[in-house]
Structure formats: C-alpha cells, structure tokens
C-alpha cells in the first residue's frame, strides 16, 4: 500500500503550478516508490491564484496566509515557490515545525540567507531540496556518467550559457525579479545559478571564473504592459538559433 505524504505549496505563480503538476504525476511515474502525494493546501497572497491552483490541481483547500500551510498537521512536505524575499522566513518556520521543504532557487537573496536556510534545516533534521532541475535531463545525466568514468579525460574548462528572453522588451511589466530588495542577486542568482550548479554536478568545485559583462540600459516598467505576439516569439527563437 502506498504511503501518503501531505503536500503544501506556498506561492501559486508559475513555479507553484509546476510543482503542483509534478506532484500529481509521482504516483504514476514512480509507482515502484510506494509514495502517494496528497495535495492538502496551497497558499498565495492573491486569493484568485490560490483558488485557481485548487481548481486546476485538486488541493483540498486554499489560504492567503502561508503560515496556515505550515500549521496544518497533515502537511509533511512543503514547496516554497514564492518571491525570494520570503524564502528565509518560510524555511525557518517550516524547519521549526518539522516539515521537509523543496525551495526554489535562489534559496536566499544572498549567500548569508542561503546559509541560514541550510543551517536551520540541518538543525531541525528535515530534508531540504533546491529546484535545480536541469541536471536531470537525460543528456546531462549521460554526460555526467561519461565524465565520472573518465572517458572525456581531465576537464580543464567549462563554458556555461543560459539563454532566455522573457525580459528582453523595455516595455514589459516590472516584475519582482528586477527589484533588488525582493530578488537579491538578480539574474546571477535566478538564472546563472543553474549554470553554476551544472558545473558542480558534472565535474566538481570551480577553481576560477570569468564572464563577459553586458550592461542593460533599461528595465521593464509598470506603466507599459507588454504581451509578446507570435511573431515576436518566432523572432526570438531564430535569434537564439543563429
């Protein structure tokens, strides 16, 4: 008989939806593990997002107060998919309550916050995971095995790129990701952390780094909302492929 694990998701934006959708697939995709996630409660400060998450993914109930997720005795594991500025507070509360947690990256807005999350999880003896999902792609797993077996010889150089264009339009909507007090390290923590994790996963510690610097003279604004057209998306893909 499958063992049931109560799940709570805090933050029902894009990543909260990804986590919720993935939990629903576990019993089918990993049937041999004997685990059945039960979507107990989802939280978002915007009630419509919380209600939409309940409707789409089947959570038993919703809340606009993330503390209710942690206080729920049926919840054993929590996904933290909020903006970065509340990761530490939520993680500390979850660890104190004995809840395992899966936190989106960057865990903290800076190294000190990230270290604090690690310390509280270790002290509480709870499991903590970070959303570095690219390491599980089949191609990456294959490369990891080749390197571990010594089939590529001694590696001396790793070049990493993260190509994405969701913020390339100056008339786009201002997101919390572009506000230092909320996001912390900005794109280095949000996107380049994937590149760094990939290097660690494939080979090990990094001895020295180098990177080109390209200043961006604009930032999206609240006054000019922008929704890309199909032509814009096609053009962006072609630029990446060139």
C-alpha positions as CSV (number, residue, x, y, z in Angstrom):
1,X,0.0,0.0,0.0
2,X,1.3,3.4,-1.0
3,X,2.5,5.7,1.8
4,X,0.7,9.1,1.8
5,X,2.6,12.4,2.1
6,X,0.6,15.6,2.7
7,X,1.8,18.4,0.4
8,X,1.5,22.1,0.8
9,X,2.6,24.6,-1.8
10,X,3.3,28.2,-0.9
11,X,3.2,30.5,-3.9
12,X,0.9,29.6,-6.8
13,X,2.5,31.5,-9.6
14,X,4.3,29.8,-12.5
15,X,6.6,27.6,-10.4
16,X,4.0,26.8,-7.9
17,X,1.9,25.4,-10.7
18,X,4.9,23.4,-12.0
19,X,5.5,21.8,-8.5
20,X,1.8,21.0,-8.1
21,X,1.6,19.4,-11.6
22,X,4.7,17.4,-10.8
23,X,3.3,16.1,-7.5
24,X,0.3,14.8,-9.3
25,X,2.5,12.7,-11.6
26,X,4.6,11.0,-8.9
27,X,2.3,8.1,-8.2
28,X,2.0,7.2,-11.9
29,X,5.6,7.9,-13.0
30,X,7.3,6.4,-9.9
31,X,4.8,3.8,-8.9
32,X,7.6,1.5,-7.6
33,X,8.4,4.0,-4.9
34,X,5.2,3.4,-2.9
35,X,4.5,7.1,-2.4
36,X,1.2,8.9,-2.9
37,X,1.4,12.7,-2.6
38,X,-1.8,14.2,-1.2
39,X,-2.3,17.9,-2.2
40,X,-3.6,19.2,1.0
41,X,-3.3,23.0,0.8
42,X,-2.0,25.8,-1.4
43,X,-1.3,29.4,-0.5
44,X,-0.9,32.6,-2.4
45,X,-1.3,36.2,-1.2
46,X,-3.5,36.7,-4.2
47,X,-6.7,34.7,-3.5
48,X,-7.6,34.2,-7.2
49,X,-4.3,32.5,-7.8
50,X,-4.8,30.2,-4.8
51,X,-8.3,29.3,-5.9
52,X,-7.2,28.7,-9.5
53,X,-4.5,26.3,-8.1
54,X,-7.1,24.5,-6.1
55,X,-9.3,24.1,-9.1
56,X,-6.6,23.0,-11.5
57,X,-4.6,20.7,-9.3
58,X,-7.1,19.4,-6.8
59,X,-5.9,20.9,-3.5
60,X,-8.3,20.2,-0.7
61,X,-8.2,23.8,0.5
62,X,-6.6,27.2,0.0
63,X,-5.4,30.1,2.0
64,X,-3.8,33.6,1.6
65,X,-1.7,33.1,4.7
66,X,1.3,30.8,4.2
67,X,1.5,30.1,7.9
68,X,-1.6,28.0,7.6
69,X,0.2,25.7,5.3
70,X,3.0,25.1,7.9
71,X,0.5,24.8,10.8
72,X,-1.6,22.1,9.0
73,X,-0.8,18.8,10.8
74,X,-1.5,16.8,7.6
75,X,1.3,18.6,5.7
76,X,4.6,16.8,5.8
77,X,6.4,18.5,2.9
78,X,6.3,22.0,1.6
79,X,7.2,23.6,-1.7
80,X,8.4,27.2,-1.3
81,X,7.7,28.9,-4.7
82,X,7.4,32.5,-3.6
83,X,9.5,35.5,-4.5
84,X,12.9,35.3,-2.9
85,X,12.4,37.8,-0.2
86,X,10.3,35.5,1.9
87,X,12.2,32.2,1.4
88,X,14.2,32.5,4.6
89,X,11.2,33.3,6.8
90,X,9.1,30.5,5.4
91,X,12.1,28.0,5.5
92,X,12.8,28.8,9.2
93,X,9.1,28.3,10.1
94,X,8.9,25.1,8.2
95,X,12.1,23.7,9.7
96,X,10.9,24.6,13.2
97,X,7.6,22.7,12.5
98,X,9.5,19.7,11.3
99,X,8.3,20.0,7.7
100,X,10.5,18.9,4.8
101,X,10.9,21.5,2.2
102,X,11.6,21.9,-1.5
103,X,12.7,25.5,-2.1
104,X,13.0,27.2,-5.5
105,X,16.3,28.8,-6.2
106,X,17.9,31.1,-5.3
107,X,17.2,29.9,-1.8
108,X,18.2,33.2,-0.3
109,X,18.6,36.7,-1.7
110,X,22.3,36.5,-0.8
111,X,24.8,33.9,0.5
112,X,24.1,34.7,4.1
113,X,20.3,34.0,3.8
114,X,21.0,30.8,1.9
115,X,23.4,29.6,4.6
116,X,20.8,30.4,7.2
117,X,18.3,28.2,5.5
118,X,20.8,25.4,5.3
119,X,21.6,25.8,9.0
120,X,18.0,25.7,10.2
121,X,17.2,22.6,8.0
122,X,20.2,20.8,9.3
123,X,19.5,21.7,13.0
124,X,15.9,20.5,12.6
125,X,16.9,17.3,10.8
126,X,14.5,17.9,7.9
127,X,15.1,17.2,4.3
128,X,15.7,20.3,2.1
129,X,15.9,20.3,-1.7
130,X,16.6,23.0,-4.3
131,X,15.0,23.3,-7.7
132,X,18.0,22.7,-10.0
133,X,16.0,20.6,-12.4
134,X,18.3,20.8,-15.5
135,X,20.7,18.3,-14.0
136,X,18.1,15.5,-14.5
137,X,17.8,15.9,-18.3
138,X,18.8,12.6,-20.0
139,X,21.7,14.3,-21.9
140,X,23.1,15.8,-18.8
141,X,22.9,12.5,-16.9
142,X,24.7,10.8,-19.8
143,X,27.5,13.5,-19.8
144,X,27.8,13.0,-16.0
145,X,28.4,9.3,-16.5
146,X,31.0,9.8,-19.2
147,X,32.9,12.3,-17.1
148,X,32.7,10.1,-14.0
149,X,34.0,7.1,-16.0
150,X,37.0,9.2,-17.2
151,X,36.0,8.8,-20.8
152,X,36.4,12.5,-21.6
153,X,39.8,12.8,-19.9
154,X,40.7,15.6,-17.5
155,X,38.4,18.6,-17.8
156,X,40.1,22.0,-17.5
157,X,37.4,24.3,-18.9
158,X,33.6,24.6,-18.7
159,X,31.6,27.2,-20.6
160,X,28.1,27.8,-19.5
161,X,25.3,29.9,-21.0
162,X,21.7,30.4,-20.1
163,X,19.7,31.7,-23.0
164,X,16.3,33.2,-22.2
165,X,14.4,36.2,-23.5
166,X,11.4,36.8,-21.2
167,X,12.7,40.2,-20.1
168,X,14.2,41.5,-23.3
169,X,11.5,44.1,-24.0
170,X,11.8,47.5,-22.4
171,X,8.0,47.9,-22.4
172,X,7.4,44.7,-20.4
173,X,5.8,44.7,-17.0
174,X,8.1,45.3,-14.0
175,X,8.5,42.0,-12.1
176,X,9.8,41.4,-8.6
177,X,12.8,39.8,-10.2
178,X,14.1,43.2,-11.1
179,X,13.7,44.7,-7.6
180,X,16.8,44.2,-5.5
181,X,15.0,44.2,-2.2
182,X,12.9,41.3,-3.4
183,X,15.1,39.4,-5.7
184,X,18.6,39.9,-4.2
185,X,21.3,38.9,-6.6
186,X,19.1,39.3,-9.7
187,X,20.0,37.2,-12.8
188,X,23.1,35.8,-11.2
189,X,21.0,34.1,-8.5
190,X,18.0,33.4,-10.7
191,X,19.4,32.1,-13.9
192,X,23.2,31.7,-13.7
193,X,22.9,29.6,-10.5
194,X,21.6,26.9,-12.9
195,X,24.9,27.2,-14.9
196,X,27.0,27.0,-11.7
197,X,25.0,24.0,-10.4
198,X,25.6,22.3,-13.8
199,X,29.3,22.7,-13.4
200,X,29.3,21.3,-9.9
201,X,27.1,18.4,-10.9
202,X,29.1,17.5,-14.0
203,X,32.6,17.7,-12.5
204,X,33.0,19.3,-9.1
205,X,34.3,22.5,-7.4
206,X,35.1,25.6,-9.6
207,X,38.6,26.9,-9.3
208,X,38.3,30.2,-11.2
209,X,35.5,32.0,-13.1
210,X,35.2,34.5,-16.0
211,X,32.3,36.1,-17.6
212,X,31.5,38.9,-20.2
213,X,29.6,41.9,-18.8
214,X,26.9,43.5,-20.9
215,X,25.1,46.4,-19.2
216,X,21.4,46.7,-19.9
217,X,20.3,50.4,-20.2
218,X,16.6,49.7,-19.4
219,X,14.3,47.8,-17.2
220,X,10.6,46.8,-17.7
221,X,8.2,49.3,-16.3
222,X,4.8,49.1,-14.6
223,X,3.3,51.7,-16.9
224,X,3.7,49.8,-20.1
225,X,2.5,46.2,-20.0
226,X,3.6,44.0,-22.9
227,X,2.4,40.7,-24.2
228,X,4.6,39.2,-26.9
229,X,2.9,38.3,-30.2
230,X,3.5,35.0,-32.1
231,X,5.8,36.9,-34.5
232,X,7.9,38.1,-31.5
233,X,8.3,34.6,-30.2
234,X,9.4,33.2,-33.6
235,X,11.9,36.1,-34.0
236,X,13.3,35.4,-30.5
237,X,13.8,31.7,-31.3
238,X,15.5,32.5,-34.6
239,X,17.9,34.8,-32.8
240,X,18.9,32.1,-30.4
241,X,19.3,29.5,-33.1
242,X,21.6,31.8,-35.3
